[in-house]
C-alpha cells in the first residue's frame, strides 16, 4: 500500500489542532482548580466552560477538514 503525500495545509491544520488541544487542556485544569476553591467564582467557571466548548468545536471542525467523511 502506497502512502499519500501530506499537504502543507494538512500539516498546518494538525499544528493548529494540537495548539487548540493544549488550550483545551489548560482550560480544563483551570476549571478544576477554580472548582476546588472554598468559594469558587461560578461566573468565571461558566465562562471558561463556554470557551472550552468553543475550543472543542474548533478542534472538531479542523479534524473534519483533515479527514473528511468517506462513503465506502
N, CA, C and O atoms as a printed pandas DataFrame, in Angstrom:
     atom_number atom_name residue_name chain_id  residue_number  x_coord  y_coord  z_coord
0              1         N          UNK        A               1    0.839   -1.173    0.000
1              2        CA          UNK        A               1    0.000    0.000    0.000
2              3         C          UNK        A               1    0.891    1.246    0.000
3              4         O          UNK        A               1    1.838    1.349    0.781
4              5         N          UNK        A               2    0.574    2.176   -0.879
5              6        CA          UNK        A               2    1.373    3.388   -1.019
6              7         C          UNK        A               2    0.786    4.514   -0.182
7              8         O          UNK        A               2   -0.423    4.743   -0.191
8              9         N          UNK        A               3    1.651    5.211    0.538
9             10        CA          UNK        A               3    1.174    6.330    1.356
10            11         C          UNK        A               3    1.026    7.574    0.503
11            12         O          UNK        A               3    1.854    7.855   -0.364
12            13         N          UNK        A               4   -0.034    8.310    0.760
13            14        CA          UNK        A               4   -0.254    9.557    0.051
14            15         C          UNK        A               4    0.576   10.660    0.693
15            16         O          UNK        A               4    0.741   10.671    1.913
16            17         N          UNK        A               5    1.101   11.588   -0.100
17            18        CA          UNK        A               5    1.865   12.693    0.485
18            19         C          UNK        A               5    0.953   13.595    1.319
19            20         O          UNK        A               5   -0.223   13.774    1.001
20            21         N          UNK        A               6    1.506   14.147    2.371
21            22        CA          UNK        A               6    0.748   15.030    3.260
22            23         C          UNK        A               6    0.909   16.455    2.751
23            24         O          UNK        A               6    2.023   16.922    2.519
24            25         N          UNK        A               7   -0.210   17.135    2.583
25            26        CA          UNK        A               7   -0.161   18.501    2.073
26            27         C          UNK        A               7    0.282   19.474    3.167
27            28         O          UNK        A               7    0.202   19.179    4.359
28            29         N          UNK        A               8    0.742   20.619    2.731
29            30        CA          UNK        A               8    1.154   21.672    3.661
30            31         C          UNK        A               8   -0.040   22.095    4.513
31            32         O          UNK        A               8    0.097   22.352    5.709
32            33         N          UNK        A               9   -1.203   22.164    3.888
33            34        CA          UNK        A               9   -2.422   22.550    4.611
34            35         C          UNK        A               9   -2.720   21.561    5.735
35            36         O          UNK        A               9   -3.094   21.964    6.836
36            37         N          UNK        A              10   -2.554   20.262    5.456
37            38        CA          UNK        A              10   -2.811   19.241    6.476
38            39         C          UNK        A              10   -1.848   19.400    7.650
39            40         O          UNK        A              10   -2.251   19.282    8.807
40            41         N          UNK        A              11   -0.588   19.665    7.355
41            42        CA          UNK        A              11    0.406   19.863    8.420
42            43         C          UNK        A              11    0.028   21.077    9.270
43            44         O          UNK        A              11    0.113   21.030   10.497
44            45         N          UNK        A              12   -0.391   22.167    8.612
45            46        CA          UNK        A              12   -0.798   23.367    9.338
46            47         C          UNK        A              12   -2.037   23.107   10.186
47            48         O          UNK        A              12   -2.118   23.563   11.327
48            49         N          UNK        A              13   -2.999   22.376    9.633
49            50        CA          UNK        A              13   -4.220   22.068   10.388
50            51         C          UNK        A              13   -3.908   21.201   11.602
51            52         O          UNK        A              13   -4.476   21.400   12.676
52            53         N          UNK        A              14   -3.006   20.241   11.430
53            54        CA          UNK        A              14   -2.624   19.392   12.573
54            55         C          UNK        A              14   -1.955   20.213   13.668
55            56         O          UNK        A              14   -2.204   19.996   14.854
56            57         N          UNK        A              15   -1.112   21.150   13.271
57            58        CA          UNK        A              15   -0.462   22.025   14.243
58            59         C          UNK        A              15   -1.464   22.895   14.976
59            60         O          UNK        A              15   -1.381   23.077   16.191
60            61         N          UNK        A              16   -2.413   23.429   14.221
61            62        CA          UNK        A              16   -3.458   24.261   14.816
62            63         C          UNK        A              16   -4.303   23.443   15.784
63            64         O          UNK        A              16   -4.639   23.917   16.869
64            65         N          UNK        A              17   -4.647   22.220   15.400
65            66        CA          UNK        A              17   -5.445   21.351   16.271
66            67         C          UNK        A              17   -4.680   21.016   17.549
67            68         O          UNK        A              17   -5.258   20.990   18.636
68            69         N          UNK        A              18   -3.388   20.763   17.416
69            70        CA          UNK        A              18   -2.573   20.449   18.596
70            71         C          UNK        A              18   -2.528   21.643   19.547
71            72         O          UNK        A              18   -2.617   21.476   20.763
72            73         N          UNK        A              19   -2.391   22.840   18.991
73            74        CA          UNK        A              19   -2.377   24.056   19.813
74            75         C          UNK        A              19   -3.719   24.226   20.550
75            76         O          UNK        A              19   -3.745   24.548   21.738
76            77         N          UNK        A              20   -4.813   24.009   19.840
77            78        CA          UNK        A              20   -6.134   24.144   20.458
78            79         C          UNK        A              20   -6.355   23.076   21.526
79            80         O          UNK        A              20   -6.992   23.343   22.546
80            81         N          UNK        A              21   -5.835   21.868   21.301
81            82        CA          UNK        A              21   -5.953   20.811   22.325
82            83         C          UNK        A              21   -5.218   21.197   23.604
83            84         O          UNK        A              21   -5.692   20.924   24.707
84            85         N          UNK        A              22   -4.048   21.839   23.448
85            86        CA          UNK        A              22   -3.302   22.305   24.632
86            87         C          UNK        A              22   -4.101   23.372   25.374
87            88         O          UNK        A              22   -4.184   23.342   26.602
88            89         N          UNK        A              23   -4.689   24.315   24.637
89            90        CA          UNK        A              23   -5.521   25.347   25.270
90            91         C          UNK        A              23   -6.692   24.705   26.001
91            92         O          UNK        A              23   -7.030   25.098   27.118
92            93         N          UNK        A              24   -7.313   23.704   25.356
93            94        CA          UNK        A              24   -8.457   22.997   25.943
94            95         C          UNK        A              24   -8.045   22.334   27.249
95            96         O          UNK        A              24   -8.768   22.410   28.243
96            97         N          UNK        A              25   -6.884   21.682   27.251
97            98        CA          UNK        A              25   -6.374   21.014   28.454
98            99         C          UNK        A              25   -6.083   22.035   29.555
99           100         O          UNK        A              25   -6.409   21.805   30.719
100          101         N          UNK        A              26   -5.470   23.166   29.185
101          102        CA          UNK        A              26   -5.175   24.214   30.164
102          103         C          UNK        A              26   -6.460   24.757   30.796
103          104         O          UNK        A              26   -6.522   24.981   32.005
104          105         N          UNK        A              27   -7.482   24.965   29.963
105          106        CA          UNK        A              27   -8.763   25.440   30.493
106          107         C          UNK        A              27   -9.360   24.415   31.449
107          108         O          UNK        A              27   -9.893   24.773   32.499
108          109         N          UNK        A              28   -9.268   23.143   31.081
109          110        CA          UNK        A              28   -9.801   22.078   31.931
110          111         C          UNK        A              28   -9.119   22.098   33.296
111          112         O          UNK        A              28   -9.773   21.956   34.328
112          113         N          UNK        A              29   -7.802   22.275   33.290
113          114        CA          UNK        A              29   -7.057   22.328   34.554
114          115         C          UNK        A              29   -7.433   23.578   35.360
115          116         O          UNK        A              29   -7.547   23.517   36.584
116          117         N          UNK        A              30   -7.624   24.702   34.677
117          118        CA          UNK        A              30   -8.024   25.941   35.361
118          119         C          UNK        A              30   -9.396   25.792   35.991
119          120         O          UNK        A              30   -9.625   26.224   37.121
120          121         N          UNK        A              31  -10.302   25.177   35.252
121          122        CA          UNK        A              31  -11.660   24.968   35.769
122          123         C          UNK        A              31  -11.619   24.068   37.001
123          124         O          UNK        A              31  -12.282   24.342   38.002
124          125         N          UNK        A              32  -10.848   23.010   36.922
125          126        CA          UNK        A              32  -10.728   22.094   38.072
126          127         C          UNK        A              32  -10.168   22.811   39.293
127          128         O          UNK        A              32  -10.643   22.612   40.411
128          129         N          UNK        A              33   -9.154   23.648   39.072
129          130        CA          UNK        A              33   -8.555   24.387   40.187
130          131         C          UNK        A              33   -9.558   25.359   40.795
131          132         O          UNK        A              33   -9.659   25.469   42.017
132          133         N          UNK        A              34  -10.302   26.065   39.943
133          134        CA          UNK        A              34  -11.301   27.017   40.448
134          135         C          UNK        A              34  -12.418   26.309   41.214
135          136         O          UNK        A              34  -12.890   26.805   42.238
136          137         N          UNK        A              35  -12.833   25.151   40.711
137          138        CA          UNK        A              35  -13.917   24.410   41.367
138          139         C          UNK        A              35  -13.504   23.854   42.723
139          140         O          UNK        A              35  -14.353   23.596   43.576
140          141         N          UNK        A              36  -12.210   23.670   42.922
141          142        CA          UNK        A              36  -11.746   23.109   44.194
142          143         C          UNK        A              36  -11.545   24.185   45.266
143          144         O          UNK        A              36  -11.245   23.865   46.416
144          145         N          UNK        A              37  -11.709   25.447   44.894
145          146        CA          UNK        A              37  -11.558   26.534   45.865
146          147         C          UNK        A              37  -12.750   26.552   46.820
147          148         O          UNK        A              37  -13.839   26.097   46.469
148          149         N          UNK        A              38  -12.542   27.080   48.032
149          150        CA          UNK        A              38  -13.641   27.132   49.010
150          151         C          UNK        A              38  -14.863   27.898   48.496
151          152         O          UNK        A              38  -15.991   27.441   48.681
152          153         N          UNK        A              39  -14.663   29.038   47.863
153          154        CA          UNK        A              39  -15.770   29.813   47.301
154          155         C          UNK        A              39  -15.489   30.061   45.815
155          156         O          UNK        A              39  -15.000   31.128   45.442
156          157         N          UNK        A              40  -15.799   29.071   44.970
157          158        CA          UNK        A              40  -15.472   29.215   43.553
158          159         C          UNK        A              40  -16.299   30.302   42.865
159          160         O          UNK        A              40  -17.470   30.502   43.187
160          161         N          UNK        A              41  -15.687   30.987   41.934
161          162        CA          UNK        A              41  -16.351   32.023   41.138
162          163         C          UNK        A              41  -17.132   31.332   40.020
163          164         O          UNK        A              41  -16.581   30.989   38.974
164          165         N          UNK        A              42  -18.431   31.137   40.267
165          166        CA          UNK        A              42  -19.261   30.377   39.326
166          167         C          UNK        A              42  -19.380   31.055   37.962
167          168         O          UNK        A              42  -19.474   30.376   36.939
168          169         N          UNK        A              43  -19.378   32.372   37.940
169          170        CA          UNK        A              43  -19.481   33.095   36.665
170          171         C          UNK        A              43  -18.223   32.861   35.833
171          172         O          UNK        A              43  -18.308   32.592   34.635
172          173         N          UNK        A              44  -17.063   32.963   36.467
173          174        CA          UNK        A              44  -15.808   32.715   35.767
174          175         C          UNK        A              44  -15.739   31.270   35.278
175          176         O          UNK        A              44  -15.315   31.013   34.152
176          177         N          UNK        A              45  -16.150   30.346   36.109
177          178        CA          UNK        A              45  -16.148   28.931   35.726
178          179         C          UNK        A              45  -17.058   28.717   34.521
179          180         O          UNK        A              45  -16.689   27.997   33.593
180          181         N          UNK        A              46  -18.225   29.321   34.521
181          182        CA          UNK        A              46  -19.154   29.183   33.394
182          183         C          UNK        A              46  -18.539   29.751   32.113
183          184         O          UNK        A              46  -18.676   29.161   31.041
184          185         N          UNK        A              47  -17.866   30.892   32.226
185          186        CA          UNK        A              47  -17.215   31.492   31.047
186          187         C          UNK        A              47  -16.123   30.576   30.502
187          188         O          UNK        A              47  -16.012   30.376   29.293
188          189         N          UNK        A              48  -15.329   30.031   31.399
189          190        CA          UNK        A              48  -14.255   29.137   30.974
190          191         C          UNK        A              48  -14.811   27.860   30.333
191          192         O          UNK        A              48  -14.248   27.349   29.366
192          193         N          UNK        A              49  -15.904   27.359   30.872
193          194        CA          UNK        A              49  -16.525   26.163   30.289
194          195         C          UNK        A              49  -17.068   26.453   28.889
195          196         O          UNK        A              49  -16.964   25.612   27.995
196          197         N          UNK        A              50  -17.648   27.644   28.696
197          198        CA          UNK        A              50  -18.128   28.012   27.356
198          199         C          UNK        A              50  -16.967   28.122   26.378
199          200         O          UNK        A              50  -17.064   27.689   25.230
200          201         N          UNK        A              51  -15.870   28.705   26.844
201          202        CA          UNK        A              51  -14.690   28.828   25.989
202          203         C          UNK        A              51  -14.136   27.442   25.652
203          204         O          UNK        A              51  -13.702   27.189   24.529
204          205         N          UNK        A              52  -14.160   26.557   26.640
205          206        CA          UNK        A              52  -13.679   25.192   26.439
206          207         C          UNK        A              52  -14.535   24.471   25.395
207          208         O          UNK        A              52  -14.005   23.760   24.542
208          209         N          UNK        A              53  -15.844   24.651   25.460
209          210        CA          UNK        A              53  -16.740   24.053   24.463
210          211         C          UNK        A              53  -16.490   24.627   23.072
211          212         O          UNK        A              53  -16.526   23.896   22.082
212          213         N          UNK        A              54  -16.240   25.921   22.994
213          214        CA          UNK        A              54  -15.959   26.559   21.708
214          215         C          UNK        A              54  -14.661   25.989   21.118
215          216         O          UNK        A              54  -14.573   25.750   19.913
216          217         N          UNK        A              55  -13.664   25.776   21.972
217          218        CA          UNK        A              55  -12.411   25.175   21.510
218          219         C          UNK        A              55  -12.651   23.759   20.993
219          220         O          UNK        A              55  -12.093   23.365   19.969
220          221         N          UNK        A              56  -13.474   23.003   21.697
221          222        CA          UNK        A              56  -13.797   21.633   21.275
222          223         C          UNK        A              56  -14.450   21.656   19.887
223          224         O          UNK        A              56  -14.143   20.817   19.040
224          225         N          UNK        A              57  -15.345   22.615   19.659
225          226        CA          UNK        A              57  -15.985   22.747   18.350
226          227         C          UNK        A              57  -14.964   23.073   17.263
227          228         O          UNK        A              57  -15.031   22.528   16.161
228          229         N          UNK        A              58  -14.018   23.964   17.572
229          230        CA          UNK        A              58  -12.976   24.318   16.607
230          231         C          UNK        A              58  -12.094   23.109   16.291
231          232         O          UNK        A              58  -11.735   22.880   15.136
232          233         N          UNK        A              59  -11.753   22.351   17.309
233          234        CA          UNK        A              59  -10.921   21.161   17.116
234          235         C          UNK        A              59  -11.652   20.160   16.223
235          236         O          UNK        A              59  -11.055   19.593   15.308
236          237         N          UNK        A              60  -12.919   19.946   16.482
237          238        CA          UNK        A              60  -13.711   19.020   15.676
238          239         C          UNK        A              60  -13.786   19.481   14.226
239          240         O          UNK        A              60  -13.672   18.668   13.309
240          241         N          UNK        A              61  -13.976   20.767   14.019
241          242        CA          UNK        A              61  -14.039   21.327   12.672
242          243         C          UNK        A              61  -12.719   21.100   11.923
243          244         O          UNK        A              61  -12.721   20.732   10.748
244          245         N          UNK        A              62  -11.615   21.318   12.601
245          246        CA          UNK        A              62  -10.305   21.112   11.980
246          247         C          UNK        A              62  -10.082   19.632   11.674
247          248         O          UNK        A              62   -9.598   19.280   10.598
248          249         N          UNK        A              63  -10.437   18.770   12.626
249          250        CA          UNK        A              63  -10.268   17.333   12.398
250          251         C          UNK        A              63  -11.111   16.855   11.223
251          252         O          UNK        A              63  -10.693   15.965   10.482
252          253         N          UNK        A              64  -12.292   17.438   11.048
253          254        CA          UNK        A              64  -13.139   17.084    9.901
254          255         C          UNK        A              64  -12.496   17.509    8.582
255          256         O          UNK        A              64  -12.672   16.840    7.564
256          257         N          UNK        A              65  -11.760   18.605    8.592
257          258        CA          UNK        A              65  -11.049   19.042    7.386
258          259         C          UNK        A              65   -9.877   18.124    7.075
259          260         O          UNK        A              65   -9.566   17.871    5.911
260          261         N          UNK        A              66   -9.228   17.627    8.127
261          262        CA          UNK        A              66   -8.072   16.739    7.939
262          263         C          UNK        A              66   -8.515   15.387    7.375
263          264         O          UNK        A              66   -7.908   14.867    6.439
264          265         N          UNK        A              67   -9.562   14.834    7.947
265          266        CA          UNK        A              67  -10.068   13.543    7.462
266          267         C          UNK        A              67  -11.568   13.645    7.187
267          268         O          UNK        A              67  -12.394   13.384    8.061
268          269         N          UNK        A              68  -11.896   14.026    5.966
269          270        CA          UNK        A              68  -13.314   14.181    5.612
270          271         C          UNK        A              68  -14.017   12.815    5.582
271          272         O          UNK        A              68  -13.378   11.768    5.475
272          273         N          UNK        A              69  -15.344   12.862    5.681
273          274        CA          UNK        A              69  -16.142   11.631    5.618
274          275         C          UNK        A              69  -15.954   10.980    4.253
275          276         O          UNK        A              69  -16.039   11.638    3.216
276          277         N          UNK        A              70  -15.700    9.690    4.274
277          278        CA          UNK        A              70  -15.565    8.937    3.025
278          279         C          UNK        A              70  -16.676    7.886    3.015
279          280         O          UNK        A              70  -16.774    7.042    3.906
280          281         N          UNK        A              71  -17.487    7.967    2.002
281          282        CA          UNK        A              71  -18.578    6.998    1.876
282          283         C          UNK        A              71  -18.021    5.788    1.134
283          284         O          UNK        A              71  -17.582    5.881   -0.012
284          285         N          UNK        A              72  -18.054    4.639    1.834
285          286        CA          UNK        A              72  -17.494    3.428    1.242
286          287         C          UNK        A              72  -18.579    2.542    0.674
287          288         O          UNK        A              72  -18.285    1.475    0.134
